[in-house]
Amino acid sequence: MNESVLNGKMILAVDDEPDVLVVLEEEIMEAAPKSRIDKATSYEQAIQLFASWTYDLVILDIMGVRGFDLLKRAVDRPYHFPVVILTSHSLSPESLKQSIELGARAFLPKDILGEIVPHLEAVVKYEYGTAWSRLFKQLEGFFNTRWGPYWQKLDQKFWKEFKEKISPKG
């Protein structure tokens, strides 16, 4: 088994559901026992941690912790942390689009919590476009099943431009 790129990384997980934080920590520590995981259950705790530490990866829920506000803060200077959105209650094309527009590096459903490590590794390992491209290939079936095969039709221009932006140049 190859060593995880998450080993030795500082990771912050923010979710108002403590059981989600426990599962996240277990999944990450199993793959990357040398990583450090800080956890916050509120917006206020997350802001304090942003000010105190530099993170290699930040995982944010949207609901309950003002995730979009935290996303804005996390990607703005001086923080500029790579952010993964992990959501269940706000799992929609609109939230996916907003996450992209605000600078998230990935948007993951909590349904895949037990399989999250490879997605987190991709965010750390790959550049923005490559990480998003891989994510879309891996979760396209999930999104199509969840939202229907034509979910991108409502905002065709945005999705066309985004796909062009993340497509490998060749």
Secondary structure, 3 states (H helix, E strand, C coil): CCCCCCCCCEEEEECCCHHHHHHHHHHHHHHCCCCEEEEECCHHHHHHHHHHCCCCEEEECCCCCCHHHHHHHHHCCCCCCCEEEEECCCCCHHHHHHHHHHCCCEEEEHHHHHHCHHHHHHHHHCCHHHHHHHHHHHHHHHHHHHHCCCHHHHHHHHHHHHHHHHCCCC
